[in-house]
Amino acid sequence: MPYHKQKRRRRIAGALGLAAILSLFAQPSAAEDLVNTGYFGDVAIKGYDPVAYFTQNDAVEGSAKYSHHWLGATWHFASAENRDLFIKEPAKYAPQYGGYCADGVSLGTVTTNIDPKAWRIIEDKLYISYDPGAADGFEKNPTKIVNSQKHWSDVQQTLVSEKLHTDWRKNTAN
């Protein structure tokens, strides 16, 4: 193997090791950082109501008027009733994989940009994708769910590493 590739692999391995060690001391907990809020802000699934996917079988925009903070993100709802249902059972209504693109997770990658109108409920679980074609493919290919479950822990590690790196850069810039 060429020297530059060996050197790069060592740097990557070192960075991942450091990220793993730092993740033990990260505040807030790493779980809070795994809700997809896009590139800006702290609103989950671009402000769409996660409960409406189940109760109305539709992608419905929520309102800041009916919001709830959960896992480090603000969730919007179309009504107080939907907000209250979510508060009682958030895991039932929250999208799988923190709202990151389910198709991307099935490939072992992080796709932050999602389309809340590209969604499927499969076996009572909400999956959101980056576009309608990806959502169709995810639904039609059962191995994608298996692959997503297999890759999710690696994707989580990537997300935590990226978050730690971003936080470190912010802290050292001050």
C-alpha positions, 0 to 999 in steps of 0.5 A: 500500500502506498505510504500516503494511503497508510498515513491517511488511514492512521490519521483517520483511525486516530481521529475516530479513536479520539472522537470515541474517547471524547464522546464519553465526556460529551455534554449533552449526551450523544443521543441528543445530537442524533435528531436531524434538524437540517443544516440550520436551526433546531427544528426536526423534520423541517417543521412537519408534524410527525403525528400527522403521518400516522393520524392523517396519512399525510405530510402536514406542516406543523406550527411553532405554536404547537411545539415540543422540545425532545432529544435536543430538537424542537418538534412542530405539530399541527394541533395541540392534540398531536403535540400531546400524543407525541409527548405521551409516546415520542418513540411511536411517532418520531421518524426512524434514524433520527429523521435522517434519510432512511435510504441513505442510512441503508447505504451506510451514509448520512443524508441530512437533506430530506423531503418531509413529503417523501415518507413511508410508514412500514410496520408502524414506523416512519421513514423519511427520505430525500426524495419520493423516488428514494422513498418508493425504493425504500418501501419496495426493497425490504432489504433496505430496512435490514441494511439500515438497521445494520448500518445505523450504529456506524452512521451514528458514530459518524454523526457523533464524530462530526458533531464533536469535530464541529464543537471542537472547532467552535471552541478553539475559535473562541 
